[in-house]
C-alpha cells in the first residue's frame, strides 16, 4: 500500500467521523428544538392558562350590572377540572352571543368576590348565574353541563322570557368551602393550597 493511498484512507475516515459528528449534532439540536416547542405548546394551550386569559378578557362585574344587557356570571377557579373542561364551550358561547350578553368571570379564590359568592349561594363550581337586562337573578346552572343548556338559557334571557328552560340545573361540579369552613390539613392547620376543593363525581 502506498503512502498516498494510506493518507487518502485516513482522510476518508476522518471525513466520515466528522460527518457522523455533524449529523449527531444536528439530530440533538432538532430534538431539543422540538422538545422546547412541545413544552411551550402545552403551556400556551393549558386550560388553566385559557381560564386566566378568559377572565382577563371578561367584562367587569360593575360594567355588566350597569349596561342594560343580560349577564352570565361564571364563578370558577383555575384548579377546577370541570371549569377547565367547560372553557372551550364558554369561549364558543361568548363568540356566539358577543355584544348581546355580558360574560363575567369571578375567581372564587379571590376573597373580593366573597359577597357575590354568598349572595348567589356558590358552594360548587363552575357556578353560572343568569341575570336579566336589569341585573335581576333569573336562574343558575351548576357544574359541568352541555353547552346547549347554557345556550337555551341565554336565548330565553335575550327573548325576555319569564322563566329559563333550565333555571336550576346541576352537573358534575367541584365543591367550594367558604372562608367560614376552611379545609384542615394533616397538621391541624388550614391548607391554603386546597381552596376547600373536593371533586364530586
N, C-alpha and C positions, 0 to 999 in steps of 0.2 A: 504494500500500500504506500502510495507516495505521500509526501508531506502536504501537497496541495489538497488531495482528496481527504486526508485526515483533518485538515483545517476546515474544509467545506463541511464535513460531517459534524464537527464540533460547533461550527457556526449555525448549521441547521438545527442542531439540538438546542442551542441557546435561544434561537429564534422561536422554536417550538415551546420551550419552557416559558419564554416571555409572553407568547400568545396565550398560553394557558393561564398565566397570572393575570393578564389583562382581562381575559374572559371571566375568570372568577371574580375579579374586582367589579366588573360590570354587573354580574349576577347579584352580588352582595348589594351594590348601590340600588339596583332596581327593586330588590326585595325590601330594602329599607324605605324607599320612597313609597312603595305600595303599603307597607305597614303603617307608615305615618298617615297616608291618605285614608286608610280604613279607620284608624283611631279618630281622626278628625271628622270623618263621615258619621261615625257613631255618635260623637259628641254633638254634632250640629243637628242630628235628627232624633235625639233622645226626647221622649215625651215630656220629661221634666223641663227641659230647655224650652220646648214649644209651649208648655203651660206658662212659663215665665214670660215668654215673648207675647203670648196672647194677652196676659194680664197687663203688660206694658202698653199694648195697643188698645185695650178695652176703654170704654167710655167711663170717666169718673162717676161715682155714685151721685154726687151732688149735681152734676150736669144732667144725668139721666132723670133725676127726680124733678127737674125744672123745665125740660124741653118739650113736654107735651106729647111724647111718643110712648108706646108700650115698652116695657122693660123686661128683660130676662136677666136675673141676677144668679150667678153661679158661685156658690161657696165651695172652695176647693183647697187642696194642698198639693205641693209638688211631689210629696211622698205617696200620695193616694193612687193606688193602681187603677181603680175604677175611673178616677179623674183623667189619668193618663190615657186609658183605653178610649174614653169618650172625646178626647181632644180633637181628633180629626172630624168627628161629627159636628162638634160645636163650631169649628172653623168653617165647615161647609154650610151650616145654618147661618152663620154670620155673613157669609158671602151671598147667600140667597135672600136674606132679609136686610141687606145693607141699606142704610138711610131710612128704614121704616121701623126698625126695632132697635132699642138700646141693648147692647150686650155689656154687662158689668161683671167683673170677676173680683171676688173678695177672698183673700187668703186667710183661712182660719187660724194660721199660725201668727197672724198679726193681731195683737190684742186691741188694736184700734177698732177692729170690727166686732168686738165682743157685744156691744149694744145691739147691733144688727143680728148677730147670731142668736142672742136671747130673744129678740123681737120676733124673728121668724122661726124660733124653736129648732135651731140647727143642732142635731145630735148625730148626724151621719152625713157623709159626703160621697159623691157630689150631691149637693142640695140645690135645686133650681127653684127660684121664686118667680112667678109670673105676675107682673104688675100692669094694670091698665094705663091709659094715657094720663090719668090723674094720679098715678103712683099708688093706687089702691090695690091691695093684695087680692088676686083672683084665684090662686091655687099654687100648689107646689108639686114637684116631681123629685123624688129622692132616690139616689142610687144610679147604677148603670142601666140605662134604658135605650131602646131603639130610637134612632133619630126621628122616625116618623111620629112618635108620640109627642116629642117636643115640638115638631113642626105643626102638628094638628092643634096644639095649644096656642102656638104663635099665630096661626091663621085665625083662630077664634078671637084672640085679642085684637087683631087687626080689623076683624069684621064686627067688633064691639058686641060679641055675644055675651049674654048674661052669665053663662057658666061655661067653663072649659070642658072639653070632652074627657080630659084626664086631669081633673082638678086635684086629686090626691092619689098618687100612684107611687109605688116603691119597687125598686130593683135591687141588685147586688150593690152593697154600699160598704164604706169604711166608717166605723163608729168614731165619734169625736167626743172626748171628755172635755167639759168646760173647765175653767180655772178652779171652780169650786170643788172638783173631784179629780185632782191630778193622779196620774199613774205613778205608783210607788215601785221603785226598783228593788233589787235584791238587798241592798244595804239599808233599806228603810227610808231612803230619800226619794223625792220625785225625780224621775228621769227626764231631763229636759229634751232629749232627742226622741222620746217615744211619742210626744204630742198626744198622748192618750189614745193612740190608734190601736184598734183591733179589727182585723179583717173578718167580716161576717159573710159566710157563704150562703 
